[in-house]
Amino acid sequence: MIITLLLACSTDSVIAFDHADSGGGSGSGDRDSADSLPGDTADSGGDTGEEPDKDAIYEAFFDPRTIQTIDITLDQRAIRALNQDGEGAYQSGTVTVNGVEYAEVGIRLKGSSTYQDLDCSDGYCKASWKIKLDEFVPDQKYGTLQRITLNNMTTDYTQSKEVIVYDLLNEKSQLASRCSYARVTLNGEPWGLYSNVESIDDEWAQRRFTDDSGNLWGTASGGGDFTDTGLYRGGLVPKAGAGDLTQLAAIEAALNAYQGDFFGELDGLVNTAQFLDYWAWCAAVGNYDGYPFHLNDVIIYEDPADARRVTFAPWGTDETWDEYEYTGQTWNVVYGRLATACMADKACVKELKQRIDTATTAYGDTDVLGMAQAAWDLSEADVQTDPKRPFDLATVLSYRDYYAGVMDGYDEYVREKVGI
């Protein structure tokens, strides 16, 4: 087991990062994240005469080695509105991102099983946040960033899984969001530590595909599949593009007529190799909380540069490193229609196992525990002082030690369950 070390630093300090690694200028010194945005009139409220490196700003904002600072200011009318219907209309407020202030920003609450409002009378008010910088002021951005997603980590006893897993998936060139930590305040009061997950929008697609004009979909709380519920009753939610259902409807029709040849019948509509890689990596890190194991928590993109075939990315990795003995979930316990079609085709199952073999081998060749320890060291001072922390400190530290053991041998655990 790993004994987690206490950091001897103030929670008011800003975590520094290596500027060269973040894609910024040529200086070799460290820079606080609060100082990482070069000034310009349009995007930062300042004017130094220098054009900011907006890609560097974006990359630094999701650097897992940093803690961002997000200060939210809301008046009482907006707070009352959010408490009544937090996932409804965006309310106007002021948000300061790493020292850069933006007025008239759209702010709402988010979450399904993790949803909390701002009424602390019952002791639960660590709300998750959606922030839309350009909701009321056109083209208002932090660098190129329009949206900020802050997750409250109320289902993650380690207060770290999203930061670690998204970093791992990106290191392995998998299609996934980026993620860092964020330290949040509301009206000047500490609101604790959050995971800062790259939002799913047109910029997300632009940074990953040569043609970003395709339809981008997320899921509601359930029903996100190639079914009438998924397509026409809100199971799949448009995130970017025209929202055209033609390709998804074609996949539904193919599944309705499915004869058992996964690649022959579906490869023209679905990037089947990418889907199996996505599935394999979900298994490799025990990410069983979304599609195809459940009908939620997945991102689907219809790629115009690839004959409109769809690809898949995870959303919500806060319950990774699942163990079958406790959850009943494993690589082949699936409900998504694409996965059940694969399981009915021996050739597809064989290919899936080979891809799980490749993914778990890559996992075993990576110092995943070192990545986890870096996240734990970085966040521990904030975890200790988080006034909205969903679990007591002893529980967080205990689970970090427990998952150190799980992570360290998880590749062999998965291989045993799969039979490879």
C-alpha positions in Angstrom: 0.0 0.0 0.0 1.0 3.6 -0.6 1.2 5.9 2.5 -0.1 9.2 1.2 2.1 12.2 2.2 0.7 15.4 3.7 1.6 18.5 1.7 3.1 21.3 3.7 1.6 24.1 1.8 -1.2 26.6 2.2 -4.5 26.0 0.5 -4.4 29.6 -0.7 -1.3 28.9 -2.8 -1.5 28.4 -6.5 0.0 25.2 -7.8 2.9 25.9 -10.2 3.5 24.1 -13.5 6.3 23.8 -16.0 5.5 26.4 -18.6 7.5 24.7 -21.3 5.5 21.5 -21.0 2.2 23.3 -21.2 2.9 24.6 -24.7 3.6 28.2 -23.6 6.5 30.5 -24.2 10.2 29.7 -24.2 10.9 30.7 -20.6 12.2 27.9 -18.4 10.8 29.0 -15.1 7.6 27.8 -13.4 4.5 29.9 -13.6 1.4 30.0 -11.4 -1.8 29.0 -13.2 -3.3 32.3 -12.1 -0.6 34.1 -14.2 -0.8 31.7 -17.2 -3.1 33.9 -19.4 -1.2 36.5 -21.4 -3.2 39.7 -21.5 -5.3 40.8 -24.4 -8.3 43.1 -24.5 -10.8 40.6 -26.1 -10.1 37.6 -24.0 -8.5 38.5 -20.7 -9.5 42.0 -19.8 -5.9 43.2 -19.9 -3.8 44.7 -22.7 0.0 44.0 -22.8 0.2 44.4 -26.6 1.0 40.7 -26.9 -1.2 38.1 -28.7 -1.9 35.2 -26.3 -1.1 31.7 -27.2 -4.7 30.5 -26.9 -3.8 26.8 -27.5 -1.3 27.0 -24.7 -4.0 28.5 -22.4 -6.4 25.7 -23.3 -3.8 23.0 -22.7 -2.6 24.6 -19.4 -6.2 24.8 -18.2 -6.5 21.0 -18.4 -3.0 20.1 -17.2 -3.4 17.4 -14.5 -0.3 18.7 -12.7 -2.1 22.0 -11.9 -5.0 23.2 -9.8 -7.0 25.9 -11.5 -8.8 28.6 -9.5 -12.5 29.4 -10.3 -14.2 32.1 -8.4 -18.0 32.4 -8.9 -20.1 35.4 -7.9 -23.9 35.1 -7.9 -26.6 37.4 -6.5 -29.4 36.1 -4.2 -31.9 36.1 -7.1 -29.6 33.8 -9.1 -29.0 31.5 -6.2 -32.7 31.2 -5.5 -33.3 30.4 -9.2 -30.6 27.7 -9.2 -31.9 26.2 -6.0 -35.4 25.9 -7.6 -34.2 24.6 -11.0 -30.4 24.3 -11.1 -30.4 22.4 -14.4 -32.7 24.8 -16.1 -31.9 28.1 -17.6 -28.4 29.6 -17.2 -28.3 32.4 -14.5 -26.1 35.4 -15.0 -23.1 35.8 -12.7 -19.4 36.8 -12.6 -16.7 34.2 -12.9 -13.0 34.8 -12.4 -10.8 32.1 -14.0 -7.2 32.1 -12.7 -7.4 35.8 -11.9 -9.2 36.8 -15.1 -12.7 38.2 -14.5 -15.7 37.7 -16.8 -19.0 39.4 -16.2 -22.4 38.2 -17.4 -21.4 34.6 -17.6 -24.0 31.8 -17.8 -24.0 29.5 -14.8 -26.2 26.5 -13.9 -25.9 23.4 -11.8 -25.5 19.9 -13.2 -25.5 16.2 -12.3 -28.0 13.3 -12.0 -27.0 11.0 -9.2 -24.4 13.6 -8.1 -26.8 16.6 -8.3 -26.8 19.0 -5.3 -28.1 22.5 -5.0 -26.8 25.5 -3.1 -29.0 25.1 0.0 -26.7 23.9 2.7 -29.4 23.4 5.4 -29.3 19.6 5.0 -25.4 19.6 4.9 -25.2 18.7 1.2 -24.5 21.6 -1.1 -21.4 20.8 -3.1 -23.1 21.6 -6.4 -21.5 20.6 -9.7 -21.3 23.5 -12.2 -21.7 24.3 -15.9 -20.3 27.6 -16.8 -20.8 29.1 -20.3 -18.7 32.2 -20.8 -20.4 33.3 -23.9 -24.0 32.7 -22.9 -24.8 36.4 -22.6 -21.7 38.1 -24.1 -20.9 36.8 -27.6 -17.4 35.5 -28.2 -16.4 35.9 -24.5 -13.8 33.2 -24.0 -10.9 32.2 -21.8 -8.3 31.7 -24.5 -10.5 29.6 -26.9 -12.5 28.1 -24.0 -16.3 28.8 -24.0 -17.5 26.2 -21.4 -16.3 25.0 -18.1 -17.5 21.8 -16.4 -16.8 21.3 -12.7 -17.7 18.0 -11.2 -18.2 17.6 -7.4 -16.6 14.1 -7.1 -19.4 13.0 -4.6 -19.2 9.4 -5.9 -15.5 9.2 -5.8 -14.1 8.3 -2.4 -10.5 9.0 -3.6 -11.4 12.5 -4.9 -9.1 11.8 -7.9 -10.3 9.2 -10.4 -11.3 11.5 -13.2 -8.0 13.4 -13.1 -6.0 10.1 -13.2 -8.1 8.2 -15.7 -8.6 11.0 -18.3 -4.8 11.6 -18.1 -4.1 7.9 -18.7 -6.5 7.6 -21.6 -5.0 10.7 -23.3 -1.5 9.4 -22.7 -2.5 6.3 -24.6 -4.0 8.3 -27.5 -7.5 7.3 -26.7 -10.5 9.6 -27.5 -11.3 11.2 -24.2 -11.7 14.6 -22.5 -8.8 16.3 -20.6 -9.1 16.9 -16.9 -7.4 18.8 -14.1 -8.3 19.9 -10.6 -10.0 23.2 -9.8 -10.3 25.1 -6.5 -13.7 26.8 -6.4 -15.2 29.7 -4.4 -18.7 31.0 -4.3 -19.2 34.6 -3.3 -15.8 34.6 -1.7 -16.4 31.5 0.3 -14.4 28.3 -0.3 -16.5 25.7 -2.0 -13.8 23.1 -2.2 -11.9 20.9 -4.7 -13.5 19.9 -8.1 -12.5 17.9 -11.1 -12.3 20.3 -14.1 -13.4 18.2 -17.1 -13.1 19.4 -20.7 -16.6 20.1 -21.8 -18.2 18.4 -24.8 -18.9 21.0 -27.5 -17.8 22.1 -31.0 -14.3 22.9 -29.7 -14.0 19.4 -28.3 -14.7 18.0 -31.7 -12.5 20.5 -33.5 -9.5 19.5 -31.4 -9.9 15.8 -32.2 -11.2 15.5 -35.8 -10.1 16.9 -39.1 -13.7 17.7 -39.9 -15.6 19.1 -36.9 -18.9 19.7 -38.7 -20.4 16.3 -37.7 -23.1 15.6 -35.1 -21.8 15.3 -31.5 -24.0 13.5 -29.0 -24.0 12.9 -25.2 -26.5 11.1 -23.1 -29.2 11.9 -20.6 -29.4 10.0 -17.3 -30.4 6.8 -19.2 -31.7 5.5 -22.4 -28.6 6.5 -24.5 -28.6 3.8 -27.2 -29.6 3.1 -30.8 -33.3 2.8 -30.0 -36.4 4.9 -30.4 -35.9 6.1 -26.8 -32.3 7.1 -27.5 -33.1 8.8 -30.8 -36.5 10.3 -30.3 -37.2 10.5 -26.6 -34.1 12.3 -25.2 -31.8 9.5 -24.5 -29.1 11.0 -26.8 -28.6 14.7 -26.4 -27.1 16.9 -29.2 -23.9 18.7 -28.1 -22.7 20.2 -31.4 -23.6 20.0 -35.1 -27.0 20.0 -36.7 -28.6 17.3 -34.6 -29.4 15.3 -37.7 -30.5 11.7 -36.6 -30.0 10.1 -40.1 -26.8 8.2 -39.3 -28.0 7.1 -35.8 -31.3 5.9 -37.3 -29.4 3.9 -39.9 -27.5 2.2 -37.0 -30.7 1.5 -35.2 -32.2 0.0 -38.4 -29.1 -2.2 -39.0 -29.3 -3.5 -35.4 -33.0 -4.2 -35.9 -32.1 -6.4 -38.9 -28.9 -7.8 -37.4 -28.0 -11.3 -38.6 -24.8 -11.9 -36.5 -22.0 -10.5 -38.7 -20.8 -7.5 -36.6 -18.1 -6.2 -38.9 -19.9 -7.0 -42.2 -23.2 -5.4 -41.1 -22.1 -2.5 -39.0 -18.6 -1.4 -40.1 -20.0 0.9 -42.7 -21.9 2.9 -40.1 -19.7 2.5 -37.0 -16.0 2.7 -36.7 -16.0 -0.8 -35.2 -12.2 -0.9 -34.6 -12.5 2.3 -32.6 -15.6 1.1 -30.7 -13.8 -2.0 -29.6 -10.7 0.0 -28.6 -13.0 2.2 -26.5 -14.6 -0.9 -25.0 -11.3 -2.5 -24.3 -9.9 0.6 -22.5 -13.1 0.8 -20.4 -12.4 -2.7 -19.3 -8.7 -2.0 -18.8 -9.5 0.7 -16.2 -12.7 -0.7 -14.9 -14.9 2.1 -16.3 -18.2 0.2 -16.2 -20.5 3.1 -15.3 -21.3 4.1 -18.9 -22.0 2.7 -22.4 -22.0 -0.1 -23.4 -22.3 -1.5 -19.8 -25.1 1.0 -19.1 -27.0 3.3 -21.4 -25.4 6.6 -20.3 -22.1 8.4 -19.9 -20.8 8.2 -23.4 -19.9 10.7 -26.1 -20.7 9.8 -29.8 -19.3 11.7 -32.8 -20.4 11.2 -36.4 -17.2 11.9 -38.4 -17.8 13.4 -41.8 -14.2 12.7 -42.7 -14.8 8.9 -42.2 -18.0 8.4 -44.2 -20.0 9.6 -41.2 -19.1 6.5 -39.1 -19.5 7.1 -35.4 -16.8 7.0 -32.7 -17.1 6.8 -29.0 -15.5 8.5 -25.9 -16.1 8.0 -22.2 -17.9 10.6 -20.1 -17.7 10.3 -16.3 -14.8 8.2 -15.1 -15.5 8.7 -11.4 -16.3 5.1 -10.7 -13.3 3.4 -12.3 -11.2 0.4 -11.1 -14.5 -1.5 -10.4 -14.2 -5.0 -9.0 -16.6 -7.7 -10.1 -16.8 -9.1 -6.6 -18.4 -5.8 -5.3 -20.2 -4.4 -8.4 -21.2 -7.4 -10.6 -19.7 -5.5 -13.5 -17.1 -6.9 -15.8 -16.0 -6.7 -19.5 -18.9 -8.7 -20.9 -21.8 -7.5 -18.7 -23.3 -5.2 -21.3 -26.7 -3.7 -22.2 -25.8 -1.4 -25.1 -27.1 -2.7 -28.4 -23.8 -2.5 -30.2 -22.1 -4.5 -27.5 -24.8 -7.2 -27.4 -24.5 -7.5 -31.2 -20.7 -8.0 -30.8 -21.2 -10.6 -28.1 -23.4 -12.6 -30.5 -20.6 -12.8 -33.1 -17.6 -15.0 -32.2 -15.3 -13.1 -34.5 -16.2 -9.9 -32.7 -15.6 -11.4 -29.3 -12.3 -12.7 -30.4 -11.2 -9.3 -31.7 -12.5 -7.6 -28.5 -10.4 -9.9 -26.3 -7.3 -9.2 -28.5 -7.9 -5.5 -28.0 -8.3 -5.9 -24.2 -5.1 -7.8 -24.3 -3.4 -4.9 -26.0 -4.9 -2.3 -23.6 -4.1 -4.2 -20.5 -0.5 -4.7 -21.7 -0.2 -1.0 -22.2 -1.7 -0.4 -18.8 0.8 -2.8 -17.2 3.7 -1.0 -19.0 2.6 2.3 -17.5 3.4 3.7 -14.0 -0.3 4.2 -13.3 0.4 4.2 -9.6 2.9 7.0 -10.1 0.3 9.0 -11.9 -2.2 8.4 -9.1 0.3 9.4 -6.4 1.1 12.6 -8.3 -2.6 13.5 -8.3 -2.9 12.6 -4.6 0.1 14.6 -3.6 -1.1 17.6 -5.6 -4.6 17.5 -4.2 -4.1 16.5 -0.6 -3.8 19.9 1.0 -7.1 20.9 -0.7 -8.8 17.7 0.3 -7.8 18.3 3.9 -9.4 21.7 4.0 -12.3 21.3 1.6 -15.3 22.6 3.6 -17.8 20.8 1.3 -15.9 17.5 1.1 -18.4 14.7 0.6 -16.4 12.2 2.8 -14.4 12.7 5.9 -10.6 12.9 5.5 -9.9 9.5 7.0 -12.2 7.9 4.4 -10.5 9.7 1.5 -7.0 8.7 2.6 -8.1 5.1 3.4 -9.6 4.7 -0.1 -6.5 6.2 -1.7 -4.4 3.6 0.0 -6.9 0.8 -1.0 -7.0 1.8 -4.6 -3.2 2.0 -4.7 -3.3 -1.8 -4.4 -6.1 -2.2 -6.9 -4.5 0.0 -9.5 -1.1 -1.6 -9.2 -2.3 -5.1 -10.4 -5.5 -4.2 -12.2 -4.2 -5.3 -15.6 -3.7 -8.8 -14.3 -7.0 -8.8 -12.6 -8.8 -7.8 -15.9 -6.9 -10.4 -17.9 -7.9 -13.1 -15.4 -11.6 -12.1 -15.7 -11.4 -12.0 -19.5 -9.5 -15.3 -19.7 -6.4 -14.0 -21.6 
